[in-house]
Amino acid sequence: MTIRLNDLSEYVREVYNDYISVYEHENHFRVTNGSAAMYGDIRIVNNRIHIKGERHGNKINSKYELSREGLRDALSELGL
């Protein structure tokens, strides 16, 4: 099964709906809890999840396996 960016953003909406916002853009989506101190831009690059963002002043720039587990790991780096 091929995982697309839209599949990842839908999963985030389903699982984290109560406390996270998802903003879709052409080649990525942004997740945030409403605070400027926590956000992550999620893309698919070379069949990997790439998250770039910030959590309370700490910069995040990591890559994870292209799977739901990889997405959960990426979101946990944001403290979700």
Phi and psi restraints in degrees (range 20) as a CNS / XPLOR table:
assign (resid 1 and name C) (resid 2 and name N)
       (resid 2 and name CA) (resid 2 and name C) 1.0 -85.6 20.0 2
assign (resid 2 and name N) (resid 2 and name CA)
       (resid 2 and name C) (resid 3 and name N) 1.0 127.8 20.0 2
assign (resid 2 and name C) (resid 3 and name N)
       (resid 3 and name CA) (resid 3 and name C) 1.0 -96.7 20.0 2
assign (resid 3 and name N) (resid 3 and name CA)
       (resid 3 and name C) (resid 4 and name N) 1.0 126.8 20.0 2
assign (resid 3 and name C) (resid 4 and name N)
       (resid 4 and name CA) (resid 4 and name C) 1.0 -107.0 20.0 2
assign (resid 4 and name N) (resid 4 and name CA)
       (resid 4 and name C) (resid 5 and name N) 1.0 165.4 20.0 2
assign (resid 4 and name C) (resid 5 and name N)
       (resid 5 and name CA) (resid 5 and name C) 1.0 -57.3 20.0 2
assign (resid 5 and name N) (resid 5 and name CA)
       (resid 5 and name C) (resid 6 and name N) 1.0 -40.4 20.0 2
assign (resid 5 and name C) (resid 6 and name N)
       (resid 6 and name CA) (resid 6 and name C) 1.0 -61.9 20.0 2
assign (resid 6 and name N) (resid 6 and name CA)
       (resid 6 and name C) (resid 7 and name N) 1.0 -37.5 20.0 2
assign (resid 6 and name C) (resid 7 and name N)
       (resid 7 and name CA) (resid 7 and name C) 1.0 -61.3 20.0 2
assign (resid 7 and name N) (resid 7 and name CA)
       (resid 7 and name C) (resid 8 and name N) 1.0 -41.4 20.0 2
assign (resid 7 and name C) (resid 8 and name N)
       (resid 8 and name CA) (resid 8 and name C) 1.0 -66.8 20.0 2
assign (resid 8 and name N) (resid 8 and name CA)
       (resid 8 and name C) (resid 9 and name N) 1.0 -44.4 20.0 2
assign (resid 8 and name C) (resid 9 and name N)
       (resid 9 and name CA) (resid 9 and name C) 1.0 -67.0 20.0 2
assign (resid 9 and name N) (resid 9 and name CA)
       (resid 9 and name C) (resid 10 and name N) 1.0 -36.1 20.0 2
assign (resid 9 and name C) (resid 10 and name N)
       (resid 10 and name CA) (resid 10 and name C) 1.0 -64.6 20.0 2
assign (resid 10 and name N) (resid 10 and name CA)
       (resid 10 and name C) (resid 11 and name N) 1.0 -40.6 20.0 2
assign (resid 10 and name C) (resid 11 and name N)
       (resid 11 and name CA) (resid 11 and name C) 1.0 -61.2 20.0 2
assign (resid 11 and name N) (resid 11 and name CA)
       (resid 11 and name C) (resid 12 and name N) 1.0 -43.6 20.0 2
assign (resid 11 and name C) (resid 12 and name N)
       (resid 12 and name CA) (resid 12 and name C) 1.0 -61.0 20.0 2
assign (resid 12 and name N) (resid 12 and name CA)
       (resid 12 and name C) (resid 13 and name N) 1.0 -43.6 20.0 2
assign (resid 12 and name C) (resid 13 and name N)
       (resid 13 and name CA) (resid 13 and name C) 1.0 -61.7 20.0 2
assign (resid 13 and name N) (resid 13 and name CA)
       (resid 13 and name C) (resid 14 and name N) 1.0 -40.6 20.0 2
assign (resid 13 and name C) (resid 14 and name N)
       (resid 14 and name CA) (resid 14 and name C) 1.0 -68.5 20.0 2
assign (resid 14 and name N) (resid 14 and name CA)
       (resid 14 and name C) (resid 15 and name N) 1.0 -44.8 20.0 2
assign (resid 14 and name C) (resid 15 and name N)
       (resid 15 and name CA) (resid 15 and name C) 1.0 -86.5 20.0 2
assign (resid 15 and name N) (resid 15 and name CA)
       (resid 15 and name C) (resid 16 and name N) 1.0 -37.8 20.0 2
assign (resid 15 and name C) (resid 16 and name N)
       (resid 16 and name CA) (resid 16 and name C) 1.0 -110.2 20.0 2
assign (resid 16 and name N) (resid 16 and name CA)
       (resid 16 and name C) (resid 17 and name N) 1.0 19.6 20.0 2
assign (resid 16 and name C) (resid 17 and name N)
       (resid 17 and name CA) (resid 17 and name C) 1.0 -53.9 20.0 2
assign (resid 17 and name N) (resid 17 and name CA)
       (resid 17 and name C) (resid 18 and name N) 1.0 -34.0 20.0 2
assign (resid 17 and name C) (resid 18 and name N)
       (resid 18 and name CA) (resid 18 and name C) 1.0 -73.2 20.0 2
assign (resid 18 and name N) (resid 18 and name CA)
       (resid 18 and name C) (resid 19 and name N) 1.0 -24.1 20.0 2
assign (resid 18 and name C) (resid 19 and name N)
       (resid 19 and name CA) (resid 19 and name C) 1.0 -141.3 20.0 2
assign (resid 19 and name N) (resid 19 and name CA)
       (resid 19 and name C) (resid 20 and name N) 1.0 16.1 20.0 2
assign (resid 19 and name C) (resid 20 and name N)
       (resid 20 and name CA) (resid 20 and name C) 1.0 -139.5 20.0 2
assign (resid 20 and name N) (resid 20 and name CA)
       (resid 20 and name C) (resid 21 and name N) 1.0 142.7 20.0 2
assign (resid 20 and name C) (resid 21 and name N)
       (resid 21 and name CA) (resid 21 and name C) 1.0 -106.6 20.0 2
assign (resid 21 and name N) (resid 21 and name CA)
       (resid 21 and name C) (resid 22 and name N) 1.0 145.6 20.0 2
assign (resid 21 and name C) (resid 22 and name N)
       (resid 22 and name CA) (resid 22 and name C) 1.0 -120.7 20.0 2
assign (resid 22 and name N) (resid 22 and name CA)
       (resid 22 and name C) (resid 23 and name N) 1.0 127.1 20.0 2
assign (resid 22 and name C) (resid 23 and name N)
       (resid 23 and name CA) (resid 23 and name C) 1.0 -119.3 20.0 2
assign (resid 23 and name N) (resid 23 and name CA)
       (resid 23 and name C) (resid 24 and name N) 1.0 115.5 20.0 2
assign (resid 23 and name C) (resid 24 and name N)
       (resid 24 and name CA) (resid 24 and name C) 1.0 -87.9 20.0 2
assign (resid 24 and name N) (resid 24 and name CA)
       (resid 24 and name C) (resid 25 and name N) 1.0 138.0 20.0 2
assign (resid 24 and name C) (resid 25 and name N)
       (resid 25 and name CA) (resid 25 and name C) 1.0 -125.3 20.0 2
assign (resid 25 and name N) (resid 25 and name CA)
       (resid 25 and name C) (resid 26 and name N) 1.0 177.6 20.0 2
assign (resid 25 and name C) (resid 26 and name N)
       (resid 26 and name CA) (resid 26 and name C) 1.0 -60.9 20.0 2
assign (resid 26 and name N) (resid 26 and name CA)
       (resid 26 and name C) (resid 27 and name N) 1.0 -44.4 20.0 2
assign (resid 26 and name C) (resid 27 and name N)
       (resid 27 and name CA) (resid 27 and name C) 1.0 -121.7 20.0 2
assign (resid 27 and name N) (resid 27 and name CA)
       (resid 27 and name C) (resid 28 and name N) 1.0 11.5 20.0 2
assign (resid 27 and name C) (resid 28 and name N)
       (resid 28 and name CA) (resid 28 and name C) 1.0 -162.7 20.0 2
assign (resid 28 and name N) (resid 28 and name CA)
       (resid 28 and name C) (resid 29 and name N) 1.0 172.5 20.0 2
assign (resid 28 and name C) (resid 29 and name N)
       (resid 29 and name CA) (resid 29 and name C) 1.0 -133.9 20.0 2
assign (resid 29 and name N) (resid 29 and name CA)
       (resid 29 and name C) (resid 30 and name N) 1.0 150.4 20.0 2
assign (resid 29 and name C) (resid 30 and name N)
       (resid 30 and name CA) (resid 30 and name C) 1.0 -107.3 20.0 2
assign (resid 30 and name N) (resid 30 and name CA)
       (resid 30 and name C) (resid 31 and name N) 1.0 135.9 20.0 2
assign (resid 30 and name C) (resid 31 and name N)
       (resid 31 and name CA) (resid 31 and name C) 1.0 -113.4 20.0 2
assign (resid 31 and name N) (resid 31 and name CA)
       (resid 31 and name C) (resid 32 and name N) 1.0 142.5 20.0 2
assign (resid 31 and name C) (resid 32 and name N)
       (resid 32 and name CA) (resid 32 and name C) 1.0 -156.1 20.0 2
assign (resid 32 and name N) (resid 32 and name CA)
       (resid 32 and name C) (resid 33 and name N) 1.0 154.8 20.0 2
assign (resid 32 and name C) (resid 33 and name N)
       (resid 33 and name CA) (resid 33 and name C) 1.0 -97.3 20.0 2
assign (resid 33 and name N) (resid 33 and name CA)
       (resid 33 and name C) (resid 34 and name N) 1.0 12.6 20.0 2
assign (resid 33 and name C) (resid 34 and name N)
       (resid 34 and name CA) (resid 34 and name C) 1.0 97.2 20.0 2
assign (resid 34 and name N) (resid 34 and name CA)
       (resid 34 and name C) (resid 35 and name N) 1.0 -9.4 20.0 2
assign (resid 34 and name C) (resid 35 and name N)
       (resid 35 and name CA) (resid 35 and name C) 1.0 -97.1 20.0 2
assign (resid 35 and name N) (resid 35 and name CA)
       (resid 35 and name C) (resid 36 and name N) 1.0 138.6 20.0 2
assign (resid 35 and name C) (resid 36 and name N)
       (resid 36 and name CA) (resid 36 and name C) 1.0 -66.9 20.0 2
assign (resid 36 and name N) (resid 36 and name CA)
       (resid 36 and name C) (resid 37 and name N) 1.0 -14.7 20.0 2
assign (resid 36 and name C) (resid 37 and name N)
       (resid 37 and name CA) (resid 37 and name C) 1.0 -85.4 20.0 2
assign (resid 37 and name N) (resid 37 and name CA)
       (resid 37 and name C) (resid 38 and name N) 1.0 -3.2 20.0 2
assign (resid 37 and name C) (resid 38 and name N)
       (resid 38 and name CA) (resid 38 and name C) 1.0 -144.8 20.0 2
assign (resid 38 and name N) (resid 38 and name CA)
       (resid 38 and name C) (resid 39 and name N) 1.0 113.1 20.0 2
assign (resid 38 and name C) (resid 39 and name N)
       (resid 39 and name CA) (resid 39 and name C) 1.0 -156.1 20.0 2
assign (resid 39 and name N) (resid 39 and name CA)
       (resid 39 and name C) (resid 40 and name N) 1.0 158.0 20.0 2
assign (resid 39 and name C) (resid 40 and name N)
       (resid 40 and name CA) (resid 40 and name C) 1.0 -147.4 20.0 2
assign (resid 40 and name N) (resid 40 and name CA)
       (resid 40 and name C) (resid 41 and name N) 1.0 132.4 20.0 2
assign (resid 40 and name C) (resid 41 and name N)
       (resid 41 and name CA) (resid 41 and name C) 1.0 -98.2 20.0 2
assign (resid 41 and name N) (resid 41 and name CA)
       (resid 41 and name C) (resid 42 and name N) 1.0 123.5 20.0 2
assign (resid 41 and name C) (resid 42 and name N)
       (resid 42 and name CA) (resid 42 and name C) 1.0 -112.6 20.0 2
assign (resid 42 and name N) (resid 42 and name CA)
       (resid 42 and name C) (resid 43 and name N) 1.0 128.1 20.0 2
assign (resid 42 and name C) (resid 43 and name N)
       (resid 43 and name CA) (resid 43 and name C) 1.0 -131.6 20.0 2
assign (resid 43 and name N) (resid 43 and name CA)
       (resid 43 and name C) (resid 44 and name N) 1.0 165.0 20.0 2
assign (resid 43 and name C) (resid 44 and name N)
       (resid 44 and name CA) (resid 44 and name C) 1.0 -108.4 20.0 2
assign (resid 44 and name N) (resid 44 and name CA)
       (resid 44 and name C) (resid 45 and name N) 1.0 119.8 20.0 2
assign (resid 44 and name C) (resid 45 and name N)
       (resid 45 and name CA) (resid 45 and name C) 1.0 -130.4 20.0 2
assign (resid 45 and name N) (resid 45 and name CA)
       (resid 45 and name C) (resid 46 and name N) 1.0 121.4 20.0 2
assign (resid 45 and name C) (resid 46 and name N)
       (resid 46 and name CA) (resid 46 and name C) 1.0 51.9 20.0 2
assign (resid 46 and name N) (resid 46 and name CA)
       (resid 46 and name C) (resid 47 and name N) 1.0 46.4 20.0 2
assign (resid 46 and name C) (resid 47 and name N)
       (resid 47 and name CA) (resid 47 and name C) 1.0 58.4 20.0 2
assign (resid 47 and name N) (resid 47 and name CA)
       (resid 47 and name C) (resid 48 and name N) 1.0 33.2 20.0 2
assign (resid 47 and name C) (resid 48 and name N)
       (resid 48 and name CA) (resid 48 and name C) 1.0 -135.6 20.0 2
assign (resid 48 and name N) (resid 48 and name CA)
       (resid 48 and name C) (resid 49 and name N) 1.0 153.9 20.0 2
assign (resid 48 and name C) (resid 49 and name N)
       (resid 49 and name CA) (resid 49 and name C) 1.0 -83.3 20.0 2
assign (resid 49 and name N) (resid 49 and name CA)
       (resid 49 and name C) (resid 50 and name N) 1.0 125.7 20.0 2
assign (resid 49 and name C) (resid 50 and name N)
       (resid 50 and name CA) (resid 50 and name C) 1.0 -114.4 20.0 2
assign (resid 50 and name N) (resid 50 and name CA)
       (resid 50 and name C) (resid 51 and name N) 1.0 122.8 20.0 2
assign (resid 50 and name C) (resid 51 and name N)
       (resid 51 and name CA) (resid 51 and name C) 1.0 -117.6 20.0 2
assign (resid 51 and name N) (resid 51 and name CA)
       (resid 51 and name C) (resid 52 and name N) 1.0 129.9 20.0 2
assign (resid 51 and name C) (resid 52 and name N)
       (resid 52 and name CA) (resid 52 and name C) 1.0 -131.8 20.0 2
assign (resid 52 and name N) (resid 52 and name CA)
       (resid 52 and name C) (resid 53 and name N) 1.0 127.2 20.0 2
assign (resid 52 and name C) (resid 53 and name N)
       (resid 53 and name CA) (resid 53 and name C) 1.0 -176.4 20.0 2
assign (resid 53 and name N) (resid 53 and name CA)
       (resid 53 and name C) (resid 54 and name N) 1.0 -150.5 20.0 2
assign (resid 53 and name C) (resid 54 and name N)
       (resid 54 and name CA) (resid 54 and name C) 1.0 -151.6 20.0 2
assign (resid 54 and name N) (resid 54 and name CA)
       (resid 54 and name C) (resid 55 and name N) 1.0 143.8 20.0 2
assign (resid 54 and name C) (resid 55 and name N)
       (resid 55 and name CA) (resid 55 and name C) 1.0 -134.3 20.0 2
assign (resid 55 and name N) (resid 55 and name CA)
       (resid 55 and name C) (resid 56 and name N) 1.0 105.5 20.0 2
assign (resid 55 and name C) (resid 56 and name N)
       (resid 56 and name CA) (resid 56 and name C) 1.0 49.8 20.0 2
assign (resid 56 and name N) (resid 56 and name CA)
       (resid 56 and name C) (resid 57 and name N) 1.0 48.1 20.0 2
assign (resid 56 and name C) (resid 57 and name N)
       (resid 57 and name CA) (resid 57 and name C) 1.0 89.7 20.0 2
assign (resid 57 and name N) (resid 57 and name CA)
       (resid 57 and name C) (resid 58 and name N) 1.0 -11.9 20.0 2
assign (resid 57 and name C) (resid 58 and name N)
       (resid 58 and name CA) (resid 58 and name C) 1.0 -92.8 20.0 2
assign (resid 58 and name N) (resid 58 and name CA)
       (resid 58 and name C) (resid 59 and name N) 1.0 123.0 20.0 2
assign (resid 58 and name C) (resid 59 and name N)
       (resid 59 and name CA) (resid 59 and name C) 1.0 -73.8 20.0 2
assign (resid 59 and name N) (resid 59 and name CA)
       (resid 59 and name C) (resid 60 and name N) 1.0 142.8 20.0 2
assign (resid 59 and name C) (resid 60 and name N)
       (resid 60 and name CA) (resid 60 and name C) 1.0 -122.6 20.0 2
assign (resid 60 and name N) (resid 60 and name CA)
       (resid 60 and name C) (resid 61 and name N) 1.0 131.4 20.0 2
assign (resid 60 and name C) (resid 61 and name N)
       (resid 61 and name CA) (resid 61 and name C) 1.0 -153.4 20.0 2
assign (resid 61 and name N) (resid 61 and name CA)
       (resid 61 and name C) (resid 62 and name N) 1.0 87.4 20.0 2
assign (resid 61 and name C) (resid 62 and name N)
       (resid 62 and name CA) (resid 62 and name C) 1.0 -134.1 20.0 2
assign (resid 62 and name N) (resid 62 and name CA)
       (resid 62 and name C) (resid 63 and name N) 1.0 161.5 20.0 2
assign (resid 62 and name C) (resid 63 and name N)
       (resid 63 and name CA) (resid 63 and name C) 1.0 -125.6 20.0 2
assign (resid 63 and name N) (resid 63 and name CA)
       (resid 63 and name C) (resid 64 and name N) 1.0 144.6 20.0 2
assign (resid 63 and name C) (resid 64 and name N)
       (resid 64 and name CA) (resid 64 and name C) 1.0 -138.1 20.0 2
assign (resid 64 and name N) (resid 64 and name CA)
       (resid 64 and name C) (resid 65 and name N) 1.0 164.2 20.0 2
assign (resid 64 and name C) (resid 65 and name N)
       (resid 65 and name CA) (resid 65 and name C) 1.0 -58.1 20.0 2
assign (resid 65 and name N) (resid 65 and name CA)
       (resid 65 and name C) (resid 66 and name N) 1.0 142.0 20.0 2
assign (resid 65 and name C) (resid 66 and name N)
       (resid 66 and name CA) (resid 66 and name C) 1.0 -81.0 20.0 2
assign (resid 66 and name N) (resid 66 and name CA)
       (resid 66 and name C) (resid 67 and name N) 1.0 85.8 20.0 2
assign (resid 66 and name C) (resid 67 and name N)
       (resid 67 and name CA) (resid 67 and name C) 1.0 -162.2 20.0 2
assign (resid 67 and name N) (resid 67 and name CA)
       (resid 67 and name C) (resid 68 and name N) 1.0 171.5 20.0 2
assign (resid 67 and name C) (resid 68 and name N)
       (resid 68 and name CA) (resid 68 and name C) 1.0 -64.1 20.0 2
assign (resid 68 and name N) (resid 68 and name CA)
       (resid 68 and name C) (resid 69 and name N) 1.0 -37.6 20.0 2
assign (resid 68 and name C) (resid 69 and name N)
       (resid 69 and name CA) (resid 69 and name C) 1.0 -63.8 20.0 2
assign (resid 69 and name N) (resid 69 and name CA)
       (resid 69 and name C) (resid 70 and name N) 1.0 -41.9 20.0 2
assign (resid 69 and name C) (resid 70 and name N)
       (resid 70 and name CA) (resid 70 and name C) 1.0 -63.0 20.0 2
assign (resid 70 and name N) (resid 70 and name CA)
       (resid 70 and name C) (resid 71 and name N) 1.0 -38.8 20.0 2
assign (resid 70 and name C) (resid 71 and name N)
       (resid 71 and name CA) (resid 71 and name C) 1.0 -65.2 20.0 2
assign (resid 71 and name N) (resid 71 and name CA)
       (resid 71 and name C) (resid 72 and name N) 1.0 -42.7 20.0 2
assign (resid 71 and name C) (resid 72 and name N)
       (resid 72 and name CA) (resid 72 and name C) 1.0 -61.4 20.0 2
assign (resid 72 and name N) (resid 72 and name CA)
       (resid 72 and name C) (resid 73 and name N) 1.0 -40.0 20.0 2
assign (resid 72 and name C) (resid 73 and name N)
       (resid 73 and name CA) (resid 73 and name C) 1.0 -63.4 20.0 2
assign (resid 73 and name N) (resid 73 and name CA)
       (resid 73 and name C) (resid 74 and name N) 1.0 -42.1 20.0 2
assign (resid 73 and name C) (resid 74 and name N)
       (resid 74 and name CA) (resid 74 and name C) 1.0 -62.5 20.0 2
assign (resid 74 and name N) (resid 74 and name CA)
       (resid 74 and name C) (resid 75 and name N) 1.0 -44.6 20.0 2
assign (resid 74 and name C) (resid 75 and name N)
       (resid 75 and name CA) (resid 75 and name C) 1.0 -68.3 20.0 2
assign (resid 75 and name N) (resid 75 and name CA)
       (resid 75 and name C) (resid 76 and name N) 1.0 -31.6 20.0 2
assign (resid 75 and name C) (resid 76 and name N)
       (resid 76 and name CA) (resid 76 and name C) 1.0 -66.9 20.0 2
assign (resid 76 and name N) (resid 76 and name CA)
       (resid 76 and name C) (resid 77 and name N) 1.0 -28.5 20.0 2
assign (resid 76 and name C) (resid 77 and name N)
       (resid 77 and name CA) (resid 77 and name C) 1.0 -65.1 20.0 2
assign (resid 77 and name N) (resid 77 and name CA)
       (resid 77 and name C) (resid 78 and name N) 1.0 -25.0 20.0 2
assign (resid 77 and name C) (resid 78 and name N)
       (resid 78 and name CA) (resid 78 and name C) 1.0 -84.8 20.0 2
assign (resid 78 and name N) (resid 78 and name CA)
       (resid 78 and name C) (resid 79 and name N) 1.0 -5.4 20.0 2
assign (resid 78 and name C) (resid 79 and name N)
       (resid 79 and name CA) (resid 79 and name C) 1.0 90.4 20.0 2
assign (resid 79 and name N) (resid 79 and name CA)
       (resid 79 and name C) (resid 80 and name N) 1.0 21.2 20.0 2
